[in-house]
Amino acid sequence: MGLLSLAIWTPIAFGALLLAFGRDEHARAVRWIALVGALIGLLVTLPLYAGFDNTSAALQFVEKAVWIERFNVHYHLGVDGISFWFVPLTAFITVIVVLASWESITERVNQYMGAFLILSGLMIGVFAAADGMLFYVFFEATLIPMYLIIGIWGGPNRIYAAFKFFLYTLLGSLLMLIALIYLYNQSGGSFDIQTWHKLPLSATAQTLLFFAFFAAFAVKVPMWPVHTWLPDVHVEAPTGGSAVLAAIMLKLGAYGFLRFSMPVAPDAAREWAWLMIALSLVAVIYVGLVAMVQKDMKKLVAYSSVAHMGFVTLGFFIFNDLGVSGGLVQMIAHGFVSGAMFLSIGVLYDRVHSREIASYGGVVNTMPNFTAFALLFAMANCGLPGTAGFVGEWMVILGAVKANFWVGVAAATALIFGAAYTLWMFKRVYLGPVANADVKALTDIGSREFFILAVLALAVLGMGLYPRPFTDVMDVSVAELLKHVALSKLN
């Protein structure tokens, strides 16, 4: 079994094992098994970095076996510079989420931990799939464990949020399925994604394919105006669910644009780039303004995620190396920063059982250690230089200015809004005198919480101060993608 298969199936196997522990009296054993499974899942991804060739744009660590012979469907895996970092990032976030849920989840612990481990393997499968049908199966399968996580362990309106999440993403994906079947027929019966990249397609076919993929991936990102499911889901989801959703699941849609929309339909991608740029700018500016008026911390950070992901799609569709690489770096950075933001909110919620900003004030007086971490993550969310949140956004803005000065100026204004809503929330929650008895009774973070936040802080600072390991991996693949998109496929 290859490294990618190990990365996919190790957490899934441990997740399935946990489902055998049907009673909560085994909760302690379940937590430790989940942690061991998550750690092994992370460890098997580490050799990928040591063996990755930065000078090649080809798929690496390739595995291929016949899956459904009649329809020429293969179990075909491989990663390039575009998809590589999302494999260890997913495994890393899974470890963090298991640790973060150690004490907060007390009912159906085996099912909760099992769902997260299975979800982890499925998401890695999305990033590693080199066969269109395999990609679709993994892409859709991720809905099931996340639907259960929201619907069982979520807040009072969890059923509504879970249905909204499921229906939005499923409906968009049905159009993608039609597109995949069309490409299968056009390629003479192949589901190989790289074969699809070489197909000569008419302008009409490319446009229809582009918008079919758009329906699936824009909802998943989510782009404005199909973003409305995200705040509802974040508010109702448990802390771990919000962290994984923001850190990894949103990236599945953005990744789809690079793997399908742009290389399969390059002429349509260039033709409709103005629309993608316009929608992205609406996300980074308008949604940033919406975030400023939120009273719920989770909803504020949820809208913040929509705005930050707007930078990603903006970077992709300005079609230069700075923009696309910046979008990818922003995806990785957002995984660290948004995960940390939601886990910080979870720390407060576990103690006060409220996400309302008005329920807090002066937290620094009772939780100084925690507030130091929260300040770092808030600064990263603002895009402070030296943190992970700065690198990707700065690259996208530079790329935007290179493509069109006014697009760059519009994108740069979003940094002001991001700083405004993040710092305003931080001021009202953490600074000033102790606001009420609940805040006065707070206790600072323990060793487990300190460890989780410290690891995330190191990731945020490490990527901010030394991003080259991330950019070096993707440079050649990004250049190859842009070269491919620049070539016309029109007959």
C-alpha positions in Angstrom: 0.0 0.0 0.0 1.4 3.4 -1.0 1.8 6.4 1.2 -1.3 8.2 -0.2 -3.4 5.1 0.4 -2.1 4.9 4.0 -2.9 8.6 4.5 -6.5 8.0 3.3 -7.3 4.6 4.8 -5.5 4.8 8.2 -7.9 7.3 9.7 -10.9 5.7 8.1 -9.9 2.3 9.5 -9.5 3.7 13.0 -12.8 5.6 12.6 -14.6 2.4 11.7 -12.9 0.6 14.7 -14.2 3.3 17.0 -17.8 2.6 15.9 -17.5 -0.8 17.6 -17.3 0.9 21.0 -21.0 1.5 21.4 -21.2 2.7 25.0 -19.9 5.9 26.6 -18.4 4.0 29.5 -15.6 3.2 27.0 -15.2 7.0 26.3 -11.7 7.1 27.7 -10.4 4.3 25.6 -12.2 5.8 22.6 -10.4 9.1 23.0 -7.0 7.5 23.2 -7.7 5.2 20.2 -8.9 8.3 18.2 -5.7 10.2 19.1 -3.5 7.2 18.2 -5.3 6.9 14.9 -5.0 10.6 14.1 -1.3 10.7 15.1 -0.5 7.7 12.9 -2.5 9.3 10.1 -0.3 12.4 10.4 2.9 10.4 10.7 2.3 8.5 7.4 2.0 11.9 5.6 5.4 13.2 6.7 7.5 11.0 4.3 5.6 12.6 1.4 7.5 15.9 2.0 10.9 14.1 2.1 10.2 12.3 -1.1 8.5 15.1 -3.1 10.4 16.5 -6.1 9.9 20.3 -6.2 11.3 20.5 -9.8 8.5 18.4 -11.3 4.9 19.3 -12.1 3.9 15.7 -12.7 1.8 13.7 -10.3 3.9 12.0 -7.7 3.4 9.0 -5.3 1.1 7.7 -8.0 -1.0 4.6 -7.3 -3.3 3.0 -9.9 -5.5 0.0 -9.9 -8.7 -1.1 -11.7 -11.7 -0.3 -9.6 -14.8 -0.6 -11.8 -13.5 -2.3 -15.0 -16.7 -2.0 -17.0 -16.7 1.8 -16.9 -12.9 2.2 -16.9 -12.9 3.6 -13.4 -9.6 3.4 -11.6 -8.4 3.8 -8.0 -5.9 6.4 -9.2 -4.1 8.6 -6.7 -1.3 11.2 -7.0 -0.4 14.6 -5.7 1.4 17.5 -7.4 2.6 20.9 -6.0 -1.0 22.2 -6.0 -2.5 19.4 -3.9 0.5 18.3 -1.9 0.2 20.4 1.3 -3.5 19.7 1.8 -2.7 16.1 2.7 -0.6 16.8 5.8 -2.7 19.8 6.6 -5.8 17.7 6.8 -4.1 15.1 9.0 -2.6 17.8 11.3 -6.0 19.5 11.8 -7.5 16.1 12.6 -5.1 15.6 15.5 -5.9 19.1 16.8 -9.6 18.5 16.6 -9.4 15.2 18.5 -7.4 16.9 21.3 -9.7 19.9 21.4 -12.8 17.6 21.7 -11.2 15.6 24.5 -13.5 16.9 27.3 -16.2 18.9 25.5 -17.8 15.8 23.9 -19.3 13.5 26.5 -22.1 11.7 24.6 -21.7 9.2 21.8 -17.9 9.9 21.9 -17.1 6.9 19.7 -19.4 8.1 16.9 -18.1 11.6 17.2 -14.4 10.7 17.0 -15.1 8.0 14.4 -16.9 10.5 12.2 -14.0 12.9 12.3 -11.4 10.3 11.5 -13.5 9.0 8.6 -14.0 12.5 7.4 -10.2 13.1 7.5 -9.5 10.2 5.2 -12.2 11.2 2.8 -11.0 14.7 2.5 -7.4 13.5 1.9 -8.9 11.3 -0.8 -10.4 14.3 -2.6 -7.0 16.0 -2.7 -5.2 12.8 -3.9 -7.8 11.5 -6.4 -6.5 11.5 -10.1 -9.6 9.7 -11.4 -12.8 11.8 -11.9 -15.2 9.3 -10.5 -13.0 8.6 -7.5 -12.8 12.3 -6.9 -16.6 12.6 -7.0 -17.1 9.7 -4.6 -14.7 11.2 -2.1 -16.1 14.7 -2.6 -19.7 13.6 -2.0 -18.8 11.2 0.8 -17.4 14.0 2.9 -21.0 15.3 3.3 -22.1 12.3 5.3 -19.8 12.5 8.4 -20.1 16.3 8.5 -23.9 16.1 8.2 -23.9 13.8 11.2 -21.4 15.9 13.2 -23.6 19.0 12.8 -27.0 17.2 13.2 -26.1 15.1 16.3 -23.7 17.3 18.3 -24.7 20.7 17.1 -26.7 23.5 18.7 -30.5 24.0 19.1 -31.1 24.6 15.3 -28.7 21.8 14.3 -31.2 19.9 12.1 -32.0 23.0 10.1 -28.3 23.8 9.6 -27.4 20.2 8.7 -30.1 20.0 6.1 -29.1 23.4 4.6 -25.5 22.3 4.4 -26.3 19.0 2.8 -28.8 20.4 0.3 -26.7 23.3 -0.9 -23.6 21.2 -1.5 -25.5 18.2 -2.9 -27.5 20.2 -5.5 -24.3 21.9 -6.7 -22.5 18.6 -7.0 -25.2 17.1 -9.2 -24.3 19.5 -12.1 -20.7 18.5 -11.6 -21.6 14.8 -12.0 -23.3 15.7 -15.4 -20.0 17.4 -16.4 -17.9 14.4 -15.4 -20.1 12.1 -17.4 -19.9 14.4 -20.4 -16.1 14.4 -20.2 -16.1 10.6 -19.9 -18.0 10.4 -23.2 -15.9 13.0 -24.9 -12.6 11.2 -23.9 -13.7 7.9 -25.3 -14.5 6.4 -22.0 -11.9 7.6 -19.6 -12.2 9.1 -16.1 -8.5 10.1 -16.0 -8.4 13.8 -15.0 -5.2 14.6 -16.8 -6.7 13.1 -20.0 -9.6 15.5 -19.6 -7.1 18.4 -19.4 -6.0 17.6 -23.0 -9.5 17.4 -24.6 -10.2 19.8 -27.4 -13.5 21.3 -26.5 -15.7 23.9 -28.2 -16.4 27.3 -26.7 -20.0 26.3 -25.8 -18.9 23.0 -24.2 -16.3 24.8 -22.2 -18.7 27.4 -20.9 -21.3 24.8 -19.9 -18.6 22.8 -18.2 -17.2 25.8 -16.4 -20.6 26.7 -14.9 -21.4 23.1 -14.0 -18.1 23.0 -12.0 -18.8 26.5 -10.7 -22.1 25.3 -9.2 -20.3 22.6 -7.2 -17.2 24.5 -6.2 -18.6 28.0 -5.6 -21.0 26.6 -3.0 -18.3 24.6 -1.3 -15.9 27.6 -1.0 -18.4 29.3 -0.4 -18.5 32.3 -2.8 -21.0 35.1 -2.6 -24.0 34.8 -3.1 -24.2 31.1 -2.3 -22.5 31.5 1.0 -25.5 31.8 3.3 -25.4 28.2 4.5 -21.9 28.7 6.1 -22.8 31.1 9.0 -25.8 28.9 10.0 -23.7 25.8 10.0 -20.8 27.4 11.9 -23.2 28.7 14.6 -24.8 25.3 15.2 -21.8 23.0 14.6 -19.7 21.8 17.6 -16.3 23.5 17.9 -14.5 20.6 16.2 -16.9 20.7 13.3 -16.4 24.4 12.8 -12.7 24.0 12.9 -12.6 21.2 10.3 -15.2 22.9 8.1 -13.2 26.2 8.0 -9.7 24.7 7.9 -10.2 22.0 5.3 -13.7 21.5 3.8 -14.0 25.0 2.3 -10.7 24.2 0.5 -12.2 21.3 -1.4 -14.2 23.8 -3.5 -11.3 26.1 -4.2 -9.1 23.1 -5.0 -11.7 22.0 -7.6 -11.3 25.3 -9.5 -7.6 24.5 -10.0 -8.1 20.8 -10.8 -11.1 21.0 -13.0 -12.5 24.4 -14.0 -9.3 26.1 -15.2 -7.4 23.3 -16.9 -10.5 21.5 -18.4 -12.1 24.8 -19.7 -9.3 27.3 -20.0 -11.0 29.5 -22.6 -14.2 29.7 -20.6 -12.1 30.4 -17.5 -10.4 33.4 -19.1 -13.7 34.6 -20.7 -15.6 34.5 -17.3 -12.7 35.6 -15.2 -14.3 39.1 -14.8 -17.3 37.4 -13.1 -15.1 35.4 -10.7 -13.1 38.5 -9.9 -16.3 40.6 -9.3 -17.8 37.9 -7.0 -14.5 37.6 -5.1 -14.3 41.3 -4.6 -17.9 41.4 -3.3 -16.9 38.6 -0.9 -13.8 40.4 0.5 -15.5 43.8 0.8 -19.3 43.4 1.3 -19.1 40.2 3.4 -16.3 41.9 5.4 -18.8 44.7 6.2 -21.4 42.2 7.1 -18.9 40.6 9.6 -18.6 43.9 11.4 -22.2 44.0 12.6 -22.3 40.4 13.9 -23.1 39.9 17.6 -22.2 36.2 17.7 -18.5 35.4 17.7 -18.8 32.3 15.6 -21.0 34.0 13.0 -18.4 36.8 12.8 -15.6 34.4 12.1 -17.8 32.5 9.7 -18.3 35.7 7.6 -14.6 36.4 8.0 -13.9 33.0 6.4 -16.1 33.9 3.4 -14.1 37.1 3.0 -10.7 35.4 3.3 -11.7 32.7 0.8 -12.6 35.5 -1.6 -8.9 36.3 -1.7 -8.3 32.7 -2.8 -10.7 32.8 -5.8 -9.5 36.3 -6.7 -5.9 35.1 -6.8 -6.8 32.1 -9.0 -8.6 34.1 -11.7 -6.1 36.9 -12.2 -4.0 34.3 -13.9 -0.5 35.1 -12.8 2.0 33.2 -10.7 1.7 35.5 -7.7 -2.0 35.4 -7.7 -2.4 31.6 -8.0 0.4 30.8 -5.6 -0.9 33.4 -3.2 -4.4 31.8 -3.3 -2.9 28.4 -2.5 -0.8 29.9 0.4 -3.9 31.7 1.6 -5.8 28.4 1.6 -3.1 26.8 3.8 -2.8 29.8 6.1 -6.5 30.1 6.5 -6.5 26.4 7.6 -4.3 27.3 10.5 -5.8 30.7 11.4 -9.5 29.9 11.1 -9.1 26.6 12.9 -7.3 28.5 15.7 -10.0 31.2 15.8 -12.9 28.7 16.1 -11.0 26.6 18.7 -10.4 29.8 20.8 -14.2 30.6 20.7 -14.7 27.0 21.8 -12.5 27.5 24.8 -14.8 30.4 25.9 -18.0 28.6 25.0 -17.0 25.5 27.1 -16.8 27.8 30.1 -19.6 30.3 29.7 -21.9 28.5 27.2 -22.4 31.6 25.2 -21.0 32.8 21.9 -22.5 36.3 22.2 -19.9 39.1 22.3 -22.0 40.9 24.8 -21.6 38.0 27.3 -17.9 38.8 27.7 -15.6 41.7 28.5 -12.3 41.8 30.3 -11.4 38.2 29.7 -7.7 39.2 29.9 -8.1 39.8 33.6 -9.0 36.2 34.3 -7.4 34.3 31.4 -4.2 36.1 30.6 -2.4 33.1 29.0 -5.4 32.3 26.8 -5.7 36.0 25.8 -2.1 36.0 24.6 -2.9 33.2 22.1 -6.2 34.8 21.1 -4.4 38.1 20.4 -1.9 36.3 18.1 -4.7 34.6 16.2 -6.6 37.8 15.9 -3.5 39.5 14.5 -3.1 36.7 12.0 -6.7 37.0 11.0 -6.1 40.7 10.4 -3.1 39.9 8.1 -0.4 41.1 10.4 3.1 40.8 8.8 5.0 37.9 10.4 1.9 35.7 10.6 0.5 33.2 8.2 -2.5 35.4 7.5 -0.3 38.0 5.8 1.6 36.0 3.3 -1.1 34.7 1.0 -3.2 37.9 1.1 -0.1 40.0 0.3 0.8 37.8 -2.7 -2.7 38.0 -4.0 -2.8 41.8 -3.7 0.6 42.0 -5.5 -0.7 39.7 -8.2 -3.9 41.7 -8.5 -2.0 45.0 -8.8 0.2 43.4 -11.5 -3.0 42.3 -13.4 -5.1 45.4 -12.8 -4.2 48.3 -10.4 -7.8 49.0 -9.3 -8.6 45.4 -8.6 -5.5 45.4 -6.4 -6.7 48.5 -4.6 -10.2 47.1 -4.0 -8.7 43.9 -2.6 -6.4 45.8 -0.3 -9.3 47.7 1.2 -10.5 44.3 2.6 -7.5 44.2 4.9 -8.9 47.3 6.6 -12.3 45.7 7.1 -10.6 42.5 8.3 -8.6 44.4 10.9 -11.7 46.4 11.9 -14.1 43.5 12.7 -11.4 41.3 14.2 -9.9 43.9 16.5 -13.4 45.2 17.5 -14.4 41.7 18.6 -11.1 41.3 20.4 -11.6 44.6 22.2 -15.1 43.8 23.4 -14.4 40.3 24.5 -10.9 40.5 26.0 -10.0 44.0 27.0 -11.3 46.4 29.7 -12.6 45.6 33.2 -14.3 42.3 34.0 -17.8 42.7 32.6 -19.8 40.2 34.7 -19.8 37.3 37.1 -19.3 34.7 34.4 -16.1 36.3 33.2 -15.0 36.8 36.8 -15.4 33.1 37.4 -13.3 32.0 34.4 -10.2 29.9 34.8 -7.3 30.1 32.5 -6.5 27.3 30.0 -5.0 24.0 31.3 -2.1 22.1 29.9 -4.1 20.3 27.1 -5.6 23.6 25.8 -2.3 25.3 26.1 -0.6 22.6 24.1 -3.2 22.8 21.3 -3.0 26.6 21.0 0.8 26.6 21.3 1.1 24.2 18.4 -1.3 26.3 16.3 0.6 29.4 17.3 3.9 27.9 16.1 2.2 27.0 12.8 0.9 30.5 12.3 4.2 32.1 13.2 6.3 29.6 11.3 4.4 30.0 8.1 4.4 33.7 8.5 8.1 34.0 9.1 9.3 31.3 6.7 6.8 30.5 3.9 9.3 29.1 1.4 8.7 25.4 2.2 5.1 26.0 1.1 5.8 28.1 -1.9 8.7 26.0 -3.2 6.6 23.0 -3.5 3.9 24.7 -5.6 5.9 26.9 -7.9 6.5 24.5 -10.8 3.0 23.1 -10.7 1.5 26.6 -10.7 3.7 27.6 -13.6 2.6 24.6 -15.6 -1.1 25.2 -14.8 -0.8 28.8 -16.0 1.0 27.7 -19.2 -1.8 25.2 -19.8 -4.6 27.8 -19.2 -2.9 30.2 -21.6 -3.3 27.8 -24.4 -6.6 27.7 -26.3 -8.5 24.5 -26.7 -11.0 25.7 -29.3 -11.3 23.6 -32.4 
